[in-house]
Amino acid sequence: MADKSDVTTHTVKQAVAAKVEDHIEIAIEAEDGTKLKLRASAEQIDDLLGDLELILDGDDAEAEAAE
């Protein structure tokens, strides 16, 4: 990813995804009203989902350890 000084962080208000021709589009609206659309290949989405699953699995393991 680019230098972190070039990145603006927004909190997601809502997001929707759709398959459009040969790619996937994710439309995002931030709480401050900023709107953007991301285009990604199916492979990029699979990679992202893999990362998210690892994060969520880690959160589940931490919650179980705390019980």
mmCIF file of the N, C-alpha and C atoms, coordinates in Angstrom:
data_MODEL
# 
_entry.id   MODEL 
# 
loop_
_atom_site.group_PDB 
_atom_site.id 
_atom_site.type_symbol 
_atom_site.label_atom_id 
_atom_site.label_alt_id 
_atom_site.label_comp_id 
_atom_site.label_asym_id 
_atom_site.label_entity_id 
_atom_site.label_seq_id 
_atom_site.pdbx_PDB_ins_code 
_atom_site.Cartn_x 
_atom_site.Cartn_y 
_atom_site.Cartn_z 
_atom_site.occupancy 
_atom_site.B_iso_or_equiv 
_atom_site.pdbx_formal_charge 
_atom_site.auth_seq_id 
_atom_site.auth_comp_id 
_atom_site.auth_asym_id 
_atom_site.auth_atom_id 
_atom_site.pdbx_PDB_model_num 
ATOM 1   N N  . MET A 1 1  ? 0.845   -1.172  0.000   1.00 0.00 ? 1  MET A N  1 
ATOM 2   C CA . MET A 1 1  ? 0.000   0.000   0.000   1.00 0.00 ? 1  MET A CA 1 
ATOM 3   C C  . MET A 1 1  ? 0.890   1.234   0.000   1.00 0.00 ? 1  MET A C  1 
ATOM 4   N N  . ALA A 1 2  ? 0.324   2.334   -0.401  1.00 0.00 ? 2  ALA A N  1 
ATOM 5   C CA . ALA A 1 2  ? 1.067   3.593   -0.472  1.00 0.00 ? 2  ALA A CA 1 
ATOM 6   C C  . ALA A 1 2  ? 1.494   4.041   0.921   1.00 0.00 ? 2  ALA A C  1 
ATOM 7   N N  . ASP A 1 3  ? 2.368   5.015   0.950   1.00 0.00 ? 3  ASP A N  1 
ATOM 8   C CA . ASP A 1 3  ? 2.814   5.613   2.204   1.00 0.00 ? 3  ASP A CA 1 
ATOM 9   C C  . ASP A 1 3  ? 1.588   6.005   3.035   1.00 0.00 ? 3  ASP A C  1 
ATOM 10  N N  . LYS A 1 4  ? 1.577   5.639   4.297   1.00 0.00 ? 4  LYS A N  1 
ATOM 11  C CA . LYS A 1 4  ? 0.413   5.882   5.149   1.00 0.00 ? 4  LYS A CA 1 
ATOM 12  C C  . LYS A 1 4  ? 0.089   7.364   5.297   1.00 0.00 ? 4  LYS A C  1 
ATOM 13  N N  . SER A 1 5  ? 1.023   8.245   5.035   1.00 0.00 ? 5  SER A N  1 
ATOM 14  C CA . SER A 1 5  ? 0.728   9.668   5.115   1.00 0.00 ? 5  SER A CA 1 
ATOM 15  C C  . SER A 1 5  ? -0.207  10.103  3.988   1.00 0.00 ? 5  SER A C  1 
ATOM 16  N N  . ASP A 1 6  ? -0.345  9.254   2.952   1.00 0.00 ? 6  ASP A N  1 
ATOM 17  C CA . ASP A 1 6  ? -1.228  9.563   1.828   1.00 0.00 ? 6  ASP A CA 1 
ATOM 18  C C  . ASP A 1 6  ? -2.625  8.977   2.004   1.00 0.00 ? 6  ASP A C  1 
ATOM 19  N N  . VAL A 1 7  ? -2.911  8.372   3.167   1.00 0.00 ? 7  VAL A N  1 
ATOM 20  C CA . VAL A 1 7  ? -4.166  7.653   3.370   1.00 0.00 ? 7  VAL A CA 1 
ATOM 21  C C  . VAL A 1 7  ? -5.075  8.434   4.306   1.00 0.00 ? 7  VAL A C  1 
ATOM 22  N N  . THR A 1 8  ? -6.340  8.554   3.943   1.00 0.00 ? 8  THR A N  1 
ATOM 23  C CA . THR A 1 8  ? -7.349  9.169   4.795   1.00 0.00 ? 8  THR A CA 1 
ATOM 24  C C  . THR A 1 8  ? -8.250  8.060   5.314   1.00 0.00 ? 8  THR A C  1 
ATOM 25  N N  . THR A 1 9  ? -8.512  8.051   6.609   1.00 0.00 ? 9  THR A N  1 
ATOM 26  C CA . THR A 1 9  ? -9.354  7.033   7.217   1.00 0.00 ? 9  THR A CA 1 
ATOM 27  C C  . THR A 1 9  ? -10.775 7.559   7.358   1.00 0.00 ? 9  THR A C  1 
ATOM 28  N N  . HIS A 1 10 ? -11.741 6.743   6.943   1.00 0.00 ? 10 HIS A N  1 
ATOM 29  C CA . HIS A 1 10 ? -13.157 7.064   7.067   1.00 0.00 ? 10 HIS A CA 1 
ATOM 30  C C  . HIS A 1 10 ? -13.855 5.904   7.766   1.00 0.00 ? 10 HIS A C  1 
ATOM 31  N N  . THR A 1 11 ? -14.928 6.190   8.482   1.00 0.00 ? 11 THR A N  1 
ATOM 32  C CA . THR A 1 11 ? -15.751 5.153   9.086   1.00 0.00 ? 11 THR A CA 1 
ATOM 33  C C  . THR A 1 11 ? -16.905 4.854   8.145   1.00 0.00 ? 11 THR A C  1 
ATOM 34  N N  . VAL A 1 12 ? -17.094 3.585   7.832   1.00 0.00 ? 12 VAL A N  1 
ATOM 35  C CA . VAL A 1 12 ? -18.118 3.174   6.870   1.00 0.00 ? 12 VAL A CA 1 
ATOM 36  C C  . VAL A 1 12 ? -19.512 3.347   7.464   1.00 0.00 ? 12 VAL A C  1 
ATOM 37  N N  . LYS A 1 13 ? -20.379 4.018   6.712   1.00 0.00 ? 13 LYS A N  1 
ATOM 38  C CA . LYS A 1 13 ? -21.791 4.132   7.068   1.00 0.00 ? 13 LYS A CA 1 
ATOM 39  C C  . LYS A 1 13 ? -22.544 2.972   6.419   1.00 0.00 ? 13 LYS A C  1 
ATOM 40  N N  . GLN A 1 14 ? -22.276 2.745   5.141   1.00 0.00 ? 14 GLN A N  1 
ATOM 41  C CA . GLN A 1 14 ? -22.874 1.613   4.439   1.00 0.00 ? 14 GLN A CA 1 
ATOM 42  C C  . GLN A 1 14 ? -22.012 1.239   3.248   1.00 0.00 ? 14 GLN A C  1 
ATOM 43  N N  . ALA A 1 15 ? -22.127 -0.021  2.856   1.00 0.00 ? 15 ALA A N  1 
ATOM 44  C CA . ALA A 1 15 ? -21.377 -0.508  1.700   1.00 0.00 ? 15 ALA A CA 1 
ATOM 45  C C  . ALA A 1 15 ? -22.213 -1.575  0.999   1.00 0.00 ? 15 ALA A C  1 
ATOM 46  N N  . VAL A 1 16 ? -22.171 -1.559  -0.311  1.00 0.00 ? 16 VAL A N  1 
ATOM 47  C CA . VAL A 1 16 ? -22.863 -2.570  -1.118  1.00 0.00 ? 16 VAL A CA 1 
ATOM 48  C C  . VAL A 1 16 ? -21.913 -3.031  -2.218  1.00 0.00 ? 16 VAL A C  1 
ATOM 49  N N  . ALA A 1 17 ? -22.116 -4.262  -2.658  1.00 0.00 ? 17 ALA A N  1 
ATOM 50  C CA . ALA A 1 17 ? -21.263 -4.826  -3.703  1.00 0.00 ? 17 ALA A CA 1 
ATOM 51  C C  . ALA A 1 17 ? -22.131 -5.384  -4.822  1.00 0.00 ? 17 ALA A C  1 
ATOM 52  N N  . ALA A 1 18 ? -21.584 -5.361  -6.042  1.00 0.00 ? 18 ALA A N  1 
ATOM 53  C CA . ALA A 1 18 ? -22.282 -5.914  -7.202  1.00 0.00 ? 18 ALA A CA 1 
ATOM 54  C C  . ALA A 1 18 ? -21.273 -6.416  -8.220  1.00 0.00 ? 18 ALA A C  1 
ATOM 55  N N  . LYS A 1 19 ? -21.638 -7.466  -8.927  1.00 0.00 ? 19 LYS A N  1 
ATOM 56  C CA . LYS A 1 19 ? -20.805 -7.958  -10.027 1.00 0.00 ? 19 LYS A CA 1 
ATOM 57  C C  . LYS A 1 19 ? -21.198 -7.168  -11.268 1.00 0.00 ? 19 LYS A C  1 
ATOM 58  N N  . VAL A 1 20 ? -20.218 -6.581  -11.916 1.00 0.00 ? 20 VAL A N  1 
ATOM 59  C CA . VAL A 1 20 ? -20.439 -5.786  -13.122 1.00 0.00 ? 20 VAL A CA 1 
ATOM 60  C C  . VAL A 1 20 ? -19.481 -6.298  -14.184 1.00 0.00 ? 20 VAL A C  1 
ATOM 61  N N  . GLU A 1 21 ? -20.043 -6.929  -15.211 1.00 0.00 ? 21 GLU A N  1 
ATOM 62  C CA . GLU A 1 21 ? -19.252 -7.529  -16.278 1.00 0.00 ? 21 GLU A CA 1 
ATOM 63  C C  . GLU A 1 21 ? -18.200 -8.466  -15.690 1.00 0.00 ? 21 GLU A C  1 
ATOM 64  N N  . ASP A 1 22 ? -16.915 -8.143  -15.845 1.00 0.00 ? 22 ASP A N  1 
ATOM 65  C CA . ASP A 1 22 ? -15.855 -9.051  -15.403 1.00 0.00 ? 22 ASP A CA 1 
ATOM 66  C C  . ASP A 1 22 ? -15.205 -8.647  -14.079 1.00 0.00 ? 22 ASP A C  1 
ATOM 67  N N  . HIS A 1 23 ? -15.824 -7.730  -13.343 1.00 0.00 ? 23 HIS A N  1 
ATOM 68  C CA . HIS A 1 23 ? -15.243 -7.291  -12.070 1.00 0.00 ? 23 HIS A CA 1 
ATOM 69  C C  . HIS A 1 23 ? -16.342 -7.101  -11.021 1.00 0.00 ? 23 HIS A C  1 
ATOM 70  N N  . ILE A 1 24 ? -15.930 -6.804  -9.818  1.00 0.00 ? 24 ILE A N  1 
ATOM 71  C CA . ILE A 1 24 ? -16.845 -6.545  -8.716  1.00 0.00 ? 24 ILE A CA 1 
ATOM 72  C C  . ILE A 1 24 ? -16.673 -5.090  -8.302  1.00 0.00 ? 24 ILE A C  1 
ATOM 73  N N  . GLU A 1 25 ? -17.787 -4.416  -8.085  1.00 0.00 ? 25 GLU A N  1 
ATOM 74  C CA . GLU A 1 25 ? -17.751 -3.032  -7.624  1.00 0.00 ? 25 GLU A CA 1 
ATOM 75  C C  . GLU A 1 25 ? -18.304 -2.967  -6.213  1.00 0.00 ? 25 GLU A C  1 
ATOM 76  N N  . ILE A 1 26 ? -17.609 -2.232  -5.363  1.00 0.00 ? 26 ILE A N  1 
ATOM 77  C CA . ILE A 1 26 ? -18.053 -2.005  -3.991  1.00 0.00 ? 26 ILE A CA 1 
ATOM 78  C C  . ILE A 1 26 ? -18.262 -0.503  -3.837  1.00 0.00 ? 26 ILE A C  1 
ATOM 79  N N  . ALA A 1 27 ? -19.503 -0.113  -3.560  1.00 0.00 ? 27 ALA A N  1 
ATOM 80  C CA . ALA A 1 27 ? -19.828 1.296   -3.338  1.00 0.00 ? 27 ALA A CA 1 
ATOM 81  C C  . ALA A 1 27 ? -19.867 1.524   -1.834  1.00 0.00 ? 27 ALA A C  1 
ATOM 82  N N  . ILE A 1 28 ? -19.169 2.558   -1.383  1.00 0.00 ? 28 ILE A N  1 
ATOM 83  C CA . ILE A 1 28 ? -19.045 2.840   0.046   1.00 0.00 ? 28 ILE A CA 1 
ATOM 84  C C  . ILE A 1 28 ? -19.446 4.282   0.310   1.00 0.00 ? 28 ILE A C  1 
ATOM 85  N N  . GLU A 1 29 ? -20.232 4.464   1.369   1.00 0.00 ? 29 GLU A N  1 
ATOM 86  C CA . GLU A 1 29 ? -20.530 5.800   1.868   1.00 0.00 ? 29 GLU A CA 1 
ATOM 87  C C  . GLU A 1 29 ? -19.991 5.869   3.293   1.00 0.00 ? 29 GLU A C  1 
ATOM 88  N N  . ALA A 1 30 ? -19.189 6.889   3.559   1.00 0.00 ? 30 ALA A N  1 
ATOM 89  C CA . ALA A 1 30 ? -18.630 7.082   4.901   1.00 0.00 ? 30 ALA A CA 1 
ATOM 90  C C  . ALA A 1 30 ? -19.583 7.926   5.740   1.00 0.00 ? 30 ALA A C  1 
ATOM 91  N N  . GLU A 1 31 ? -19.383 7.876   7.040   1.00 0.00 ? 31 GLU A N  1 
ATOM 92  C CA . GLU A 1 31 ? -20.241 8.649   7.946   1.00 0.00 ? 31 GLU A CA 1 
ATOM 93  C C  . GLU A 1 31 ? -20.185 10.147  7.674   1.00 0.00 ? 31 GLU A C  1 
ATOM 94  N N  . ASP A 1 32 ? -19.067 10.634  7.133   1.00 0.00 ? 32 ASP A N  1 
ATOM 95  C CA . ASP A 1 32 ? -18.954 12.069  6.840   1.00 0.00 ? 32 ASP A CA 1 
ATOM 96  C C  . ASP A 1 32 ? -19.529 12.434  5.474   1.00 0.00 ? 32 ASP A C  1 
ATOM 97  N N  . GLY A 1 33 ? -20.140 11.445  4.791   1.00 0.00 ? 33 GLY A N  1 
ATOM 98  C CA . GLY A 1 33 ? -20.763 11.699  3.493   1.00 0.00 ? 33 GLY A CA 1 
ATOM 99  C C  . GLY A 1 33 ? -19.865 11.412  2.304   1.00 0.00 ? 33 GLY A C  1 
ATOM 100 N N  . THR A 1 34 ? -18.596 11.130  2.526   1.00 0.00 ? 34 THR A N  1 
ATOM 101 C CA . THR A 1 34 ? -17.689 10.787  1.445   1.00 0.00 ? 34 THR A CA 1 
ATOM 102 C C  . THR A 1 34 ? -18.187 9.514   0.766   1.00 0.00 ? 34 THR A C  1 
ATOM 103 N N  . LYS A 1 35 ? -18.207 9.513   -0.562  1.00 0.00 ? 35 LYS A N  1 
ATOM 104 C CA . LYS A 1 35 ? -18.637 8.341   -1.319  1.00 0.00 ? 35 LYS A CA 1 
ATOM 105 C C  . LYS A 1 35 ? -17.522 7.928   -2.265  1.00 0.00 ? 35 LYS A C  1 
ATOM 106 N N  . LEU A 1 36 ? -17.338 6.615   -2.390  1.00 0.00 ? 36 LEU A N  1 
ATOM 107 C CA . LEU A 1 36 ? -16.365 6.119   -3.350  1.00 0.00 ? 36 LEU A CA 1 
ATOM 108 C C  . LEU A 1 36 ? -16.802 4.761   -3.861  1.00 0.00 ? 36 LEU A C  1 
ATOM 109 N N  . LYS A 1 37 ? -16.272 4.403   -5.010  1.00 0.00 ? 37 LYS A N  1 
ATOM 110 C CA . LYS A 1 37 ? -16.559 3.110   -5.609  1.00 0.00 ? 37 LYS A CA 1 
ATOM 111 C C  . LYS A 1 37 ? -15.231 2.427   -5.898  1.00 0.00 ? 37 LYS A C  1 
ATOM 112 N N  . LEU A 1 38 ? -15.126 1.176   -5.481  1.00 0.00 ? 38 LEU A N  1 
ATOM 113 C CA . LEU A 1 38 ? -13.932 0.386   -5.715  1.00 0.00 ? 38 LEU A CA 1 
ATOM 114 C C  . LEU A 1 38 ? -14.238 -0.668  -6.765  1.00 0.00 ? 38 LEU A C  1 
ATOM 115 N N  . ARG A 1 39 ? -13.299 -0.905  -7.657  1.00 0.00 ? 39 ARG A N  1 
ATOM 116 C CA . ARG A 1 39 ? -13.407 -1.990  -8.632  1.00 0.00 ? 39 ARG A CA 1 
ATOM 117 C C  . ARG A 1 39 ? -12.330 -3.001  -8.295  1.00 0.00 ? 39 ARG A C  1 
ATOM 118 N N  . ALA A 1 40 ? -12.705 -4.285  -8.290  1.00 0.00 ? 40 ALA A N  1 
ATOM 119 C CA . ALA A 1 40 ? -11.740 -5.328  -7.951  1.00 0.00 ? 40 ALA A CA 1 
ATOM 120 C C  . ALA A 1 40 ? -12.048 -6.580  -8.760  1.00 0.00 ? 40 ALA A C  1 
ATOM 121 N N  . SER A 1 41 ? -11.009 -7.367  -8.972  1.00 0.00 ? 41 SER A N  1 
ATOM 122 C CA . SER A 1 41 ? -11.202 -8.660  -9.622  1.00 0.00 ? 41 SER A CA 1 
ATOM 123 C C  . SER A 1 41 ? -11.699 -9.648  -8.571  1.00 0.00 ? 41 SER A C  1 
ATOM 124 N N  . ALA A 1 42 ? -12.242 -10.757 -9.032  1.00 0.00 ? 42 ALA A N  1 
ATOM 125 C CA . ALA A 1 42 ? -12.684 -11.802 -8.112  1.00 0.00 ? 42 ALA A CA 1 
ATOM 126 C C  . ALA A 1 42 ? -11.514 -12.289 -7.263  1.00 0.00 ? 42 ALA A C  1 
ATOM 127 N N  . GLU A 1 43 ? -10.333 -12.369 -7.845  1.00 0.00 ? 43 GLU A N  1 
ATOM 128 C CA . GLU A 1 43 ? -9.146  -12.804 -7.100  1.00 0.00 ? 43 GLU A CA 1 
ATOM 129 C C  . GLU A 1 43 ? -8.809  -11.814 -5.981  1.00 0.00 ? 43 GLU A C  1 
ATOM 130 N N  . GLN A 1 44 ? -8.905  -10.524 -6.261  1.00 0.00 ? 44 GLN A N  1 
ATOM 131 C CA . GLN A 1 44 ? -8.625  -9.519  -5.234  1.00 0.00 ? 44 GLN A CA 1 
ATOM 132 C C  . GLN A 1 44 ? -9.640  -9.613  -4.092  1.00 0.00 ? 44 GLN A C  1 
ATOM 133 N N  . ILE A 1 45 ? -10.905 -9.854  -4.424  1.00 0.00 ? 45 ILE A N  1 
ATOM 134 C CA . ILE A 1 45 ? -11.932 -9.995  -3.396  1.00 0.00 ? 45 ILE A CA 1 
ATOM 135 C C  . ILE A 1 45 ? -11.667 -11.245 -2.563  1.00 0.00 ? 45 ILE A C  1 
ATOM 136 N N  . ASP A 1 46 ? -11.284 -12.352 -3.216  1.00 0.00 ? 46 ASP A N  1 
ATOM 137 C CA . ASP A 1 46 ? -10.939 -13.578 -2.479  1.00 0.00 ? 46 ASP A CA 1 
ATOM 138 C C  . ASP A 1 46 ? -9.796  -13.329 -1.505  1.00 0.00 ? 46 ASP A C  1 
ATOM 139 N N  . ASP A 1 47 ? -8.770  -12.598 -1.936  1.00 0.00 ? 47 ASP A N  1 
ATOM 140 C CA . ASP A 1 47 ? -7.640  -12.278 -1.061  1.00 0.00 ? 47 ASP A CA 1 
ATOM 141 C C  . ASP A 1 47 ? -8.095  -11.438 0.132   1.00 0.00 ? 47 ASP A C  1 
ATOM 142 N N  . LEU A 1 48 ? -8.947  -10.452 -0.139  1.00 0.00 ? 48 LEU A N  1 
ATOM 143 C CA . LEU A 1 48 ? -9.464  -9.600  0.926   1.00 0.00 ? 48 LEU A CA 1 
ATOM 144 C C  . LEU A 1 48 ? -10.293 -10.414 1.913   1.00 0.00 ? 48 LEU A C  1 
ATOM 145 N N  . LEU A 1 49 ? -11.157 -11.291 1.406   1.00 0.00 ? 49 LEU A N  1 
ATOM 146 C CA . LEU A 1 49 ? -11.968 -12.126 2.281   1.00 0.00 ? 49 LEU A CA 1 
ATOM 147 C C  . LEU A 1 49 ? -11.097 -13.031 3.153   1.00 0.00 ? 49 LEU A C  1 
ATOM 148 N N  . GLY A 1 50 ? -10.022 -13.554 2.578   1.00 0.00 ? 50 GLY A N  1 
ATOM 149 C CA . GLY A 1 50 ? -9.091  -14.364 3.356   1.00 0.00 ? 50 GLY A CA 1 
ATOM 150 C C  . GLY A 1 50 ? -8.498  -13.575 4.507   1.00 0.00 ? 50 GLY A C  1 
ATOM 151 N N  . ASP A 1 51 ? -8.088  -12.332 4.240   1.00 0.00 ? 51 ASP A N  1 
ATOM 152 C CA . ASP A 1 51 ? -7.542  -11.467 5.290   1.00 0.00 ? 51 ASP A CA 1 
ATOM 153 C C  . ASP A 1 51 ? -8.586  -11.198 6.374   1.00 0.00 ? 51 ASP A C  1 
ATOM 154 N N  . LEU A 1 52 ? -9.819  -10.909 5.954   1.00 0.00 ? 52 LEU A N  1 
ATOM 155 C CA . LEU A 1 52 ? -10.878 -10.611 6.915   1.00 0.00 ? 52 LEU A CA 1 
ATOM 156 C C  . LEU A 1 52 ? -11.216 -11.831 7.767   1.00 0.00 ? 52 LEU A C  1 
ATOM 157 N N  . GLU A 1 53 ? -11.226 -13.014 7.162   1.00 0.00 ? 53 GLU A N  1 
ATOM 158 C CA . GLU A 1 53 ? -11.501 -14.234 7.921   1.00 0.00 ? 53 GLU A CA 1 
ATOM 159 C C  . GLU A 1 53 ? -10.431 -14.467 8.981   1.00 0.00 ? 53 GLU A C  1 
ATOM 160 N N  . LEU A 1 54 ? -9.169  -14.218 8.645   1.00 0.00 ? 54 LEU A N  1 
ATOM 161 C CA . LEU A 1 54 ? -8.096  -14.356 9.630   1.00 0.00 ? 54 LEU A CA 1 
ATOM 162 C C  . LEU A 1 54 ? -8.284  -13.385 10.796  1.00 0.00 ? 54 LEU A C  1 
ATOM 163 N N  . ILE A 1 55 ? -8.666  -12.168 10.484  1.00 0.00 ? 55 ILE A N  1 
ATOM 164 C CA . ILE A 1 55 ? -8.897  -11.166 11.526  1.00 0.00 ? 55 ILE A CA 1 
ATOM 165 C C  . ILE A 1 55 ? -10.055 -11.598 12.425  1.00 0.00 ? 55 ILE A C  1 
ATOM 166 N N  . LEU A 1 56 ? -11.160 -12.012 11.817  1.00 0.00 ? 56 LEU A N  1 
ATOM 167 C CA . LEU A 1 56 ? -12.329 -12.417 12.593  1.00 0.00 ? 56 LEU A CA 1 
ATOM 168 C C  . LEU A 1 56 ? -12.058 -13.681 13.397  1.00 0.00 ? 56 LEU A C  1 
ATOM 169 N N  . ASP A 1 57 ? -11.323 -14.631 12.834  1.00 0.00 ? 57 ASP A N  1 
ATOM 170 C CA . ASP A 1 57 ? -10.961 -15.842 13.571  1.00 0.00 ? 57 ASP A CA 1 
ATOM 171 C C  . ASP A 1 57 ? -10.098 -15.493 14.775  1.00 0.00 ? 57 ASP A C  1 
ATOM 172 N N  . GLY A 1 58 ? -9.207  -14.532 14.615  1.00 0.00 ? 58 GLY A N  1 
ATOM 173 C CA . GLY A 1 58 ? -8.375  -14.081 15.728  1.00 0.00 ? 58 GLY A CA 1 
ATOM 174 C C  . GLY A 1 58 ? -9.214  -13.442 16.817  1.00 0.00 ? 58 GLY A C  1 
ATOM 175 N N  . ASP A 1 59 ? -10.218 -12.648 16.428  1.00 0.00 ? 59 ASP A N  1 
ATOM 176 C CA . ASP A 1 59 ? -11.120 -12.030 17.400  1.00 0.00 ? 59 ASP A CA 1 
ATOM 177 C C  . ASP A 1 59 ? -11.902 -13.099 18.152  1.00 0.00 ? 59 ASP A C  1 
ATOM 178 N N  . ASP A 1 60 ? -12.365 -14.153 17.441  1.00 0.00 ? 60 ASP A N  1 
ATOM 179 C CA . ASP A 1 60 ? -13.099 -15.248 18.079  1.00 0.00 ? 60 ASP A CA 1 
ATOM 180 C C  . ASP A 1 60 ? -12.222 -15.967 19.085  1.00 0.00 ? 60 ASP A C  1 
ATOM 181 N N  . ALA A 1 61 ? -10.967 -16.212 18.732  1.00 0.00 ? 61 ALA A N  1 
ATOM 182 C CA . ALA A 1 61 ? -10.040 -16.909 19.627  1.00 0.00 ? 61 ALA A CA 1 
ATOM 183 C C  . ALA A 1 61 ? -9.782  -16.081 20.879  1.00 0.00 ? 61 ALA A C  1 
ATOM 184 N N  . GLU A 1 62 ? -9.646  -14.762 20.714  1.00 0.00 ? 62 GLU A N  1 
ATOM 185 C CA . GLU A 1 62 ? -9.442  -13.892 21.875  1.00 0.00 ? 62 GLU A CA 1 
ATOM 186 C C  . GLU A 1 62 ? -10.659 -13.889 22.786  1.00 0.00 ? 62 GLU A C  1 
ATOM 187 N N  . ALA A 1 63 ? -11.854 -13.877 22.201  1.00 0.00 ? 63 ALA A N  1 
ATOM 188 C CA . ALA A 1 63 ? -13.091 -13.882 22.998  1.00 0.00 ? 63 ALA A CA 1 
ATOM 189 C C  . ALA A 1 63 ? -13.225 -15.188 23.776  1.00 0.00 ? 63 ALA A C  1 
ATOM 190 N N  . GLU A 1 64 ? -12.888 -16.304 23.137  1.00 0.00 ? 64 GLU A N  1 
ATOM 191 C CA . GLU A 1 64 ? -12.966 -17.605 23.810  1.00 0.00 ? 64 GLU A CA 1 
ATOM 192 C C  . GLU A 1 64 ? -11.950 -17.682 24.941  1.00 0.00 ? 64 GLU A C  1 
ATOM 193 N N  . ALA A 1 65 ? -10.769 -17.132 24.748  1.00 0.00 ? 65 ALA A N  1 
ATOM 194 C CA . ALA A 1 65 ? -9.734  -17.168 25.776  1.00 0.00 ? 65 ALA A CA 1 
ATOM 195 C C  . ALA A 1 65 ? -10.136 -16.322 26.984  1.00 0.00 ? 65 ALA A C  1 
ATOM 196 N N  . ALA A 1 66 ? -10.924 -15.290 26.744  1.00 0.00 ? 66 ALA A N  1 
ATOM 197 C CA . ALA A 1 66 ? -11.345 -14.400 27.830  1.00 0.00 ? 66 ALA A CA 1 
ATOM 198 C C  . ALA A 1 66 ? -12.451 -15.016 28.676  1.00 0.00 ? 66 ALA A C  1 
ATOM 199 N N  . GLU A 1 67 ? -13.130 -16.042 28.169  1.00 0.00 ? 67 GLU A N  1 
ATOM 200 C CA . GLU A 1 67 ? -14.254 -16.647 28.906  1.00 0.00 ? 67 GLU A CA 1 
ATOM 201 C C  . GLU A 1 67 ? -13.818 -17.505 30.029  1.00 0.00 ? 67 GLU A C  1 
# 
